[in-house]
């Protein structure tokens, strides 16, 4: 049996002094991809004065996804968290297919697209599969650090992996929650009516606080707070169903954009 006197919040990761070469290459590639996507999106908007249409709005959501991708990659590699790398691979796949979809559904002829659009498309299409392969190779090298943190006791290792899975999905859910509220704000406008604005603000606050509550509850083993966490877990599905129904009925999206928006909602 493991020593119950040692809570998970005392299992501090040691300073990383042995990051493998493949992990370093992976993080460099992810950083290059993220910086390129964000810079090219800004150039498209502010230098080329691109219209603030649905493509631009979805590009902003893409930048939000890229920020989370960098977080999952860095935290996953530095702490050898396999489950965060799984989150990275899933979100990376979604970004990859969305970028292709976005590029080939734009109204302008392909050869008349601005250079930032081309560079962003090529960056994701080329570096996306590369970083995914590097991430998978890094994933396969993990395993030693967990023994440094919790020892070789199988029960404690199982509990720690469960803890990692929970936090990984919590962070992923936070990303999708913020994506939903960002999309709702961009596509339906900041203020459709006063009640909707209040509900959007409440959902944003609840999403962030809910993720923080989940982290705090598990990190510090506060069993009494788990019921509060479970109750607030019902808020997000209710909000998403309401927003999806509203989107379908109001037809806020340009033709072809309802499908990807509802896809993100389903994942959240």
C-alpha positions in Angstrom: 0.0 0.0 0.0 1.1 3.6 -0.7 1.8 6.1 2.1 -1.5 8.1 2.5 0.4 10.8 4.4 1.9 11.9 1.1 -0.8 13.9 -0.9 -0.5 14.6 -4.5 0.2 18.3 -3.9 3.5 17.2 -2.3 4.6 15.3 -5.4 6.4 18.3 -7.0 8.1 17.6 -10.3 11.9 18.0 -10.1 13.6 20.5 -12.3 14.0 19.2 -15.9 17.6 18.6 -16.6 17.3 15.7 -19.0 14.9 16.8 -21.7 15.4 14.4 -24.6 16.6 15.7 -28.0 13.4 14.6 -29.7 11.4 16.5 -27.1 13.4 19.7 -27.8 12.9 19.3 -31.5 9.2 18.8 -31.0 8.9 21.9 -28.8 10.9 24.0 -31.3 8.7 22.9 -34.2 5.5 23.5 -32.3 6.7 27.0 -31.3 7.6 27.9 -34.9 4.1 26.7 -36.1 2.3 28.7 -33.4 4.2 31.9 -34.0 3.8 31.7 -37.7 0.0 31.1 -37.5 -0.5 34.0 -35.1 1.7 36.4 -37.0 0.2 35.6 -40.4 -3.3 36.0 -39.0 -2.3 39.4 -37.7 -0.8 40.4 -41.0 -3.9 39.3 -42.8 -6.1 41.5 -40.7 -4.0 44.6 -40.0 -1.6 44.8 -42.9 -3.8 43.6 -45.7 -7.0 45.0 -44.2 -8.8 41.7 -44.6 -12.6 42.0 -44.0 -13.8 40.8 -40.7 -15.8 38.0 -42.2 -16.4 34.4 -41.0 -13.0 33.3 -42.3 -11.3 36.0 -40.2 -13.4 35.1 -37.1 -12.6 31.5 -37.4 -8.9 32.4 -37.8 -9.1 34.1 -34.4 -10.5 30.9 -33.0 -7.7 29.0 -34.7 -5.1 31.3 -32.9 -6.8 30.4 -29.5 -6.5 26.7 -30.4 -2.8 27.2 -31.2 -2.1 28.8 -27.8 -3.6 25.8 -26.1 -1.6 23.5 -28.4 1.6 25.1 -27.3 0.6 24.7 -23.6 -0.3 21.0 -24.0 3.0 20.4 -25.9 5.3 22.2 -23.4 3.6 20.9 -20.2 3.2 17.5 -21.7 6.9 17.1 -22.6 8.4 18.8 -19.5 6.3 16.8 -17.1 6.1 13.6 -19.3 2.3 13.8 -19.2 1.2 11.4 -21.9 -2.4 12.4 -21.7 -1.7 16.0 -22.4 0.2 14.9 -25.5 -2.9 12.9 -26.5 -4.9 16.2 -26.1 -2.3 17.9 -28.2 -2.6 15.3 -31.0 -6.4 15.5 -31.0 -6.5 19.3 -31.1 -3.7 19.4 -33.7 -5.7 17.1 -35.9 -8.8 19.3 -35.6 -6.7 22.4 -36.5 -5.1 20.6 -39.4 -8.4 19.7 -41.0 -10.0 23.0 -40.2 -7.1 24.9 -41.9 -7.6 22.8 -45.1 -11.4 23.3 -44.9 -11.0 27.1 -44.4 -8.5 27.5 -47.2 -10.6 25.7 -49.9 -13.9 27.2 -49.0 -12.8 30.9 -49.3 -14.6 32.9 -51.9 -11.5 34.2 -53.7 -9.9 32.0 -56.4 -7.0 30.0 -55.0 -4.3 31.7 -57.1 -5.6 35.1 -56.0 -5.3 34.5 -52.2 -3.1 36.9 -50.2 0.4 35.6 -49.4 -0.3 35.4 -45.6 -3.2 33.0 -46.4 -0.9 30.8 -48.4 1.9 30.9 -45.9 -0.4 30.0 -43.0 -2.0 27.2 -45.0 1.5 25.8 -45.9 2.8 26.2 -42.4 0.0 24.1 -40.9 -0.1 21.6 -43.7 3.7 21.0 -43.5 4.5 21.5 -39.8 1.2 19.9 -38.6 2.0 16.3 -39.5 5.6 16.8 -38.6 4.8 18.0 -35.1 2.2 15.2 -34.7 4.8 12.6 -35.5 7.4 14.2 -33.2 4.7 14.4 -30.5 4.0 10.7 -30.9 7.7 9.8 -30.8 8.0 11.9 -27.6 5.0 10.2 -26.2 6.7 6.8 -26.7 9.8 7.9 -24.7 7.8 8.8 -21.6 7.6 6.7 -18.5 10.6 7.3 -16.3 9.7 10.5 -14.7 6.6 9.1 -13.1 8.7 6.8 -11.0 10.7 9.7 -9.8 7.6 11.5 -8.7 5.6 8.7 -7.0 7.9 5.7 -6.8 7.3 2.2 -8.1 4.1 1.4 -6.1 1.5 0.2 -8.8 -1.4 1.6 -6.9 0.1 5.0 -6.5 1.2 5.0 -10.1 -2.4 4.2 -11.1 -3.8 7.0 -9.0 -1.3 9.5 -10.3 -2.2 8.6 -13.9 -5.9 9.0 -13.1 -5.0 12.4 -11.7 -3.2 13.3 -14.9 -6.1 12.1 -17.1 -8.6 14.2 -15.1 -6.5 17.4 -15.3 -5.8 16.9 -19.0 -9.4 16.6 -19.9 -10.2 19.5 -17.6 -7.8 21.7 -19.5 -9.1 20.5 -22.8 -12.7 21.2 -21.7 -11.6 24.7 -20.7 -10.2 25.3 -24.2 -13.4 24.2 -25.8 -15.5 26.2 -23.4 -13.5 29.4 -24.2 -13.7 28.5 -27.9 -17.5 28.3 -27.7 -17.9 31.7 -25.9 -15.4 33.3 -28.3 -17.2 32.0 -31.3 -20.6 33.0 -29.8 -19.2 36.6 -29.3 -17.7 36.8 -32.7 -20.5 35.4 -34.8 -23.6 36.6 -32.9 -22.2 39.9 -31.9 -21.2 41.2 -28.5 -24.7 42.4 -27.7 -27.7 40.7 -29.4 -29.7 41.6 -26.4 -29.0 42.4 -22.7 -30.0 39.0 -21.4 -27.8 37.1 -23.9 -24.9 39.3 -23.0 -25.3 38.6 -19.3 -25.6 34.8 -20.0 -22.4 34.9 -22.1 -20.5 36.7 -19.3 -21.9 34.2 -16.7 -20.8 31.3 -18.8 -17.3 32.7 -19.3 -16.9 33.2 -15.5 -18.4 29.8 -14.7 -16.2 28.0 -17.2 -13.0 29.5 -15.8 -14.0 29.1 -12.2 -15.2 25.5 -12.8 -11.8 24.5 -14.3 -10.1 26.2 -11.3 -12.4 24.4 -8.9 -11.7 21.0 -10.4 -8.0 21.6 -10.3 -8.1 22.8 -6.7 -10.4 20.0 -5.5 -8.2 17.2 -6.9 -4.9 18.9 -6.2 -5.7 19.5 -2.6 -8.0 16.4 -2.1 -11.0 18.5 -1.0 -13.7 15.8 -1.2 -16.4 18.1 0.0 -16.0 20.4 -3.1 -16.5 17.6 -5.6 -20.3 17.9 -5.4 -20.1 21.6 -6.2 -17.8 20.7 -9.1 -20.3 18.1 -10.4 -23.3 20.5 -10.1 -21.5 23.2 -12.1 -20.5 20.6 -14.7 -24.1 20.8 -15.9 -23.8 24.5 -16.9 -21.7 24.0 -20.0 -23.8 21.4 -21.8 -26.9 23.5 -21.2 -25.2 26.6 -22.6 -23.9 24.8 -25.6 -27.3 23.3 -26.5 -28.9 26.7 -26.2 -26.2 28.3 -28.4 -26.4 25.6 -31.0 -30.2 25.8 -31.2 -29.9 29.6 -31.4 -27.3 29.4 -34.2 -29.5 27.0 -36.3 -32.6 29.1 -35.8 -31.0 32.5 -36.4 -28.8 31.3 -39.3 -26.0 33.6 -38.0 -23.3 31.8 -40.0 -22.5 32.1 -43.6 -23.2 29.1 -45.7 -21.0 26.2 -44.8 -20.0 27.4 -41.4 -22.7 25.8 -39.2 -21.2 22.3 -39.5 -17.7 23.2 -38.1 -19.2 25.3 -35.3 -21.5 22.5 -34.2 -18.6 20.1 -34.4 -16.7 22.1 -31.9 -19.7 22.3 -29.7 -20.2 18.5 -29.8 -16.5 18.0 -28.7 -17.0 20.5 -25.8 
